[in-house]
């Protein structure tokens, strides 16, 4: 059964009903329902992936402690170069996030993965996992919404646009007056102070993560930005900043909780408390707050919602890969399947094991391959293995907070600093951490990580068709192109729009509005390596593609 994501409900929630009455009475500000009927995917088809609509709604609104801007600003903030709202559906769509309509579950019409959260009595707008891990595919006027698939957003453009929108409020009096008319602040001085603080925060973040090669749509140097967030921003040591210049594609999240090891470079074990620690790291990097100078009985004061992280991980454990929808993308050529299956066993299965993707208790092993063997772009693995930073005020503290073990020296691997801060966040909320670990805990195989090894991880390929572009750095637009010798793969292509090519399995290169150019000659963008099954005839190549649709 497919679920149809409903548009605005015919039966209004009490909140929306009261809001409508207030608008009629003229006592509530109208931007709260601005353009909610435009450019959304609320009529998209959602494929069966073992999530109910209630689970999907829950995940879209489950905050992990992200603090981007005060919540009220969501309604009033304009784009820097116009009086159009920054969070208008058109701008959100242009940035690659997914706009959503007002509904009973989403009374303010927040984009997918944008959430409200309260911390210390203040309400904030932040992000959660589904902002980055919800994919879309367009084909012949139909939109597919795929849970756990790579988002196709331009994160650098989002942060730059938000910074400019905030900065302009401090220099353009007309904009500032419109902003304050919407907010009606009781204390204008506090508002100015808050604006200056957010401008400083965003400016420092942009400077720390500045790159010469733009990420473009669908990529993010998560490790680079996490390392900068903890070793430079949290420690207040700007010299610890390292260029976050190894963007990778957003990984798929179905099966991730079932694997023995995760991350593109196989750098994180999946046994508890590893998964919780990885998710705490994400929360800190995605606008979480960490206060090293705040006194606390245990650990450091922080905004991370650890209980919610346990629930998020549990829902992703339940998630299954999407199955090819023949009624939308076209029937599978069954005449080619036997040949395709044999080719897969000969060329692919030794690394990408075929699994029972519908088994809810599946335990999976990834295949870890040295970078010099697979030959794909090395920058991500090199940056991770080489990252070191001064420990500053953390020098002499235990790497794992509260436990026996080594202490942080003057200069340490950045991952050791991350480990200390993450374990301190968990120690700050011991009961919540225990609850989260018990909520998300599931059986996985053992794996020993070698931090210095330059490796890449090969996962099972179920749902691969819905995860373009390909290779860890998104350097190949379709699976067809990946099956060509590296010299014959596209050197330059467009990425951003999510029009789907069901023949080549990947990004269509026709039409589209919101796009960036991917140049494989630039640093970190190489499309070399993974020359597997590249000698196949055209007929065999197509047969292998047909088989991949069935996984």
N, C-alpha and C positions, 0 to 999 in steps of 0.2 A: 504493500500500500504506500502511495506517495502522499505526503502532506502538502497542502497548499498553504503557503504563508499568507495569512489573512491581511487585508488592507484595514483601514480604520473600522473599528467595530460598529455595527449598527446600533448595538446597545451600549451607550456611553457609560464609562465608569463614573462613579460618584465624583471623582476628582475633576474629570473633564466637564461634567455637568455643572459643577459649581464654578469652574473656570469660565464656562460660557455665560452663566448668569452674571458673573462679575464683570465680564467684558461688556455686556449689555448695560450694566449699571455704571460703567466707566471707572471702576475702582481697581482694575488690574491691568497691567501693562500688556499691550497686544503682541509684542515680539515673541511671547511664549508659544504662539501657534503660527508663526511665520512660515509660509510656503510648505506646510506639511503635506500637501497633496501632490508635490512635484518630484519627479525623477527618483523614485524609490524602487526597491526590488521587493516590495511587499507582496507582489503577485508572482514571484519566482517559484519555480518548482524546487522543492527540497527532496533530495533522494533519501531513501531509507538507509540510515546509518546507525540504527539502534539508539537514537535519541528521539524522545517524544517532543512535540511542540513545547510542552511545559519545561522540559530540560533545556531546550534551545533558548527560551525566554530567560530562564534562570541564569544560564551561562552568559548571556549578553548583558546582564545587569549585576554580575557578581564581582564586586570590587576586591582587589588585593592590596589596596592602600596606596593607590596612585593619586598624586596631587599635582594636577597640571595648572589649573587656574581656579579661583573662587567660582562656585557654581553659577551664581547670578550673572557673571560675565558672559556665560554661554549665550544668553538671550540678547545681549546688548552690544557685544564686540563686533565692530565693522572691519572689513578688509582695509588694508592700508591705503589703497589707491581708489577706493569707492565708498559709497555709503551702504553697500550691500553687506549683509551679515557675514562674518567670517565662517560661521557654521551653517550657512545656507546649503541646501541640498546640492546646488550646482557646484559650489566650491568644494564641498566634501567629496562629491563624485569626481571632480577634476583632480583632487589630491589622491584619489584611488581608494578611499575608504567607502563604506557602503551606507548611504542614507536610509533612514527608516521613518515611517509615518507614525503619527500619534495613534496609540491604541490603549486598551485597558492595561496592558503590560508595560507600555512605554508612554506614559502620560505626557512627557515633554518632547517626544519625537527625537530622542538622541540617536545619533548614528550607531550602527552596530559596533559594539565593543567600547563605546564611550559610556562611562558610568558616573553616578553620583556616589559620594562617600563622605562620611562625617569624621572629623578628627579634631579633638579638643574643642568641640562645640561649634566648629565651622564646617560648612558644606562645600565640598570641592568637586570639580569635574576632573576625571582621570580616564585612563584607559584600562582595559582588561584584555584577557587572552584573545577573545574573539575578534578584536579590532584587527589583529595581524593574522590570525589563523582561521579566517573565513574566506573562502574563494568563490569566485563567480565565473561562469562560462556563458557566453552568448552564442546562439546558433539559430539562424533563420527566425529572428524575432522572439525567441524564447530565451529566458534566463534560468540557468541552474545555479542554485545556491548550495555550496558544498562545505559542510562543517569539517574543520581541521585541515582544510586545503590552504595553500599559500595565498595570502592577501597580495593584491597588486597595487600597493600604495607607494607614494613617493615621500618617504619619511623626512628627508632633508628639506624638501619643498614645504612640507607641513610645518616643520619647526621654524624655518626661515619666515614663512608667511605669518605665523603666529607672533614671532618676535617683532616683525615690522608692524603688525596690527597693534600690538601693545605699545611699542615705542612711539607710534604716531599719535596716540592719545596724549602723550606728554608734550607734543610739539604743535599739534593742530587744535586750536581752541574750539572750532566748530564741532569737530569730532568729539572732543571731550565734553562739550555741553550736551550733545545728543546722548552720549554715554551716561552722563549723570542724570539726565531727565528720565532715562529708563530705570536706573538703579535707585534714584532718590536717596543718596547716602545720608545717614544721620551725622556722620563726621567726615566732611570732605578731606580733611587732612589725613585721616587714616587711609582713605581711598588712594590718595596720591602716594603715600608711603607704600601701600600694597602694590600699586602699579610699578613704582621704581624697583621694588624687590623682585617682582616677576621679570621685569626687563633685564635686570642684572643677572638673574638666574638663567634666563634663556640665552643671553649674550655669552655668558661664560660657557654654557653648554655647547653653543655653536662654535665658539673659538676652539674649545678642546677637541671637538670632533670634525674640524674642518679638513677637507680632503681636496686634492687636485683633480681627482677623477670622481665625478658625481656618481652616487649609487644608482640613480634612476628609479624606475618603478620596480617594485617587487623584491628589493634587496636591502639588506641592513648588515652592518658590521656589529653584530650584537656583542661579541666578546670585546672588541675594541672599545665600544661605548660603555660596557659594564666596567672594564678595567679603568677607564677614565673617571667614571662616576664614583668609584670607591677609592682609588689611589690618589686622584687629583682633587676631586670636588669634596668628598667626605673628609679627607685628611687635610684639606686646605693647603695642598702642595702643588701649585700649577706646574712646576717643573717635572712632575711625574707624568704629565700628559704625553701620550704616544699617539701618533696619527692613526685614526681608525679607518684604515684604507684597505681592508680586506672584506668587503661586503659579500654576503652569501645569500642565496635564495632562502625564503622563509620555509622551513621544513614542514612536511605534513605531520600531523599529530595522531592520526589513527596508527595503532600498533606501537607508538613510541613508549607507552607505559608498559608494554609487554616485552620489550627488548632487554637484553642484558647490559647494553651500553648505548648511550645517546650522544648527541652533538655530531656535527658533520665530521669532526676529527676524532671521534670515539674517545672523548676526554672525560666523560662522566659516567660512573656506574649507576645502575638503576635500582640498586638495593637501598632500602631506607637506612639512614635518613637522607640519602643522596638526592632523591627526587624533590623532597621538601626544600633542601638547601638550594637546588638549582632554581626552584620557583621563587624562593626568597630573593635570590640574586636578581632575577628578572624584575621582581617588584621594586627593588631598590633602583634598578637602572631605568625603569619606566616611571619616573617622577615620584618614586617613593622618598620618604624623608628619614634621614639617619642623623642623630645628634650625638656625636661622640663626647661632647662636653656636658651633656645633661646627666646629672647623677641619677642612678637607678640601683635598686638592690641587686639586680642581676643584669648583665649585658648593657646595651645602650638603648636609649629611648628611640622609638622609630614608629612609622606609620603603617607598617606592614600588617595586613589582616591575615594572620597565619591560619586561622580556622577556615576561612574561605579558600585558601590555597589547597587545603586538604580536599575540600569538596570539588574544586576545579579539577584536580588531578584524578579524582575518582570518576568524574564524568568523562574525562578523556580516556580513562581505562575502558569504559563501556563503549566508546565510539568505535565504529567499524568503517572500513573503507567503502567508498561509493562503488556501485556496480554500474556497468555501462548501460545507459537507458536507450534501448534500441528504438523505442517509439519516438524519441526526440533526435538522437544523433545518427540514427540509421541502423539497419540490421547488420549483425556480424556475418561475415562470409564464412559459413560453416565448411565450405569446400576447402578452405585453406587452413583450417584449424589443426588437422593432423600433422601437416608439414610444419606449421608454426610451432606446435608443441615439441616436435622432435628437434627443431632448430634451437628452441629455448633450452632444452636439456643439454644440448651439445655446447652451446656458447655462453649461456647466462646463469644456469642453475647452480654452478659451483660457488658463485658469490651471492646471487639473489635467489634464495631458497623459495620454492613454492610452498605456501602454507594454507591451512584451512582458515581463511580470514573471517569466517562466521562462527568460529569457536570462541565463546566469550572468555575462556580461561587459557587461551593460547599462550605458551611460553616460547619466546623467539630468541634466536641468536643472530646477531649481526656478523657480517664478515668484515674484518678489519684488514685493509690493504695498505702497505707502505706507499707513500706518495711517489717515490722514485720508480715504483713498479707500475702504478696506474697512470702516472704521467700527467695528471691534471694540474691546474694552476697551484703553485705551492704557497702563495702568500699567506693564506689563512692559517695553515699549520705552522709556518715559520713565525708569524707574529705571536701566536699563542705560546709556542715553546720558548721564545726568547724574552717574553715580557717580564721585566723587573722594575721595581720602584723603591724609593726610599720609604721607610715605614713611619718616620716622623714620631708623633706622639704615641704610636703603637709599639715602638721599639721595646723589646723586653717582655711583651705580653705573650701569653701562650697562643700558638697558631689556632688550636681548637679551644675556644673559651671554656673554662671550667674543668678541663681535663688535663691529666699529666701529658707531658710531651714537650717537643721543642718550642723554643721561644723565637719570636721574630727578631732577626738581626737588623742592622742599620739599613741594609738593602736586601730585599727578599724577592723571590718570584711573586709577581702580582697575584697569582692564584692563591698564594699563601695569605696575602692580605685579604683577599675576597673570602677565603675560608674563615679567617678570624672574625670578620665583620658579620658574615652570615650566621656563624655559630653563636655569636653574641646576640644577634637579633632573636634567634630561637631560644637562647637562654633567658632573654628578657621576658618571654612568655612561655614558661615551661609547660603549663597545663595545656595551653592552646597548641603547642608544638606536639605534645604527646597525642592529643586528640587528632590533629591533622595526620600524623604518621599512622595512627590506627585506622583512620578513615581511608587513606589512600594505599595502605600497605597491601601488596599483592605478591605472589611468588614470581621471582625471576631467576634466571641462571646467574651464576657467579661470573664476574669478569674482573681482571686486574688491569688497571690503567697504567700505562707508562707515559708520564707527562712529557717527557723529552722526545718521544717518538713522533715522527712526521707521518701521520696516518690519515686515511679517509675511510669512512664507514659505508659499507654496502648493505642496504636493507632489503627486505622482501618487496616485490614490485606491485603488489595488489594496489589498485587505485592510481598507478603511475600515470595513466592517461589524463588524470585531472590535476596534475601537479607541474605543468609547464611554467617557466622554462627549465632546462635540464643541466646536469652537472651541478656541483655544489655551489658554484658562483653564478648560475643562471646564464651560462654563455652559449647555450644551444637552444634555439626556439622550439624545435619539434623532435620527437623520437626518431622520425625518419632521418633528420639531419644527423642525429647522434650515431646512426648506423652507417654513416658515410665516413670515409677516411678524413682525418682532421683537416687535411689540406683542401677538402671539397666542402667543408661546412661553411655556412654563411659567415663572412668576415664582419659584416655590419647588418644589424636588423633592428626592427622597432619593437618596443615592449611597452606595455601600459594598458592598452585596450585588451579586453578579454574575449574577443571574437575567436571562436574555436575552429580549428581545422581537423575534422574527423578522419580525413584520409592520411594526413601526415602525423596526427596526434600531437597537437601543440598549438602554439600561437599563430593565428592567421596573420598574414602580412598585407591584407587588403582592407582599405577603409580605416575608420577609426578617428577619434578626436584627441584623446589625451594620451600622448605617447612621448617616450624619450628614445634616443638612439643608443644602442648598445654597440660599442666599438671593441672588438676582441683584440685589437692591437695595443690597447691601453693597459697600464699597470694593474694587475689583479684580475684582468678580464679575459685571460687566455682561454681558448676553447680547445686546447690540445689535450691529448691523452684519451683514455678509455676507448682505445681502438679495438673494440670487441665486435666480432661479426661484421666487420666493415668490408669484407670481400664478397659478401653475398650478391647473388643475382637480383635483379629488380623483383622478380617474381617471389623469390625467397624472402626478400626484405619485406614485401607486403604481407606475406604469410606470417612472418614473425609479428608484425604490427597487429594483425587480426587476433593472434593468440594473446597478445598483451592486453587487448580490450577485455578479455575474459577473466583476468586476474582480479 
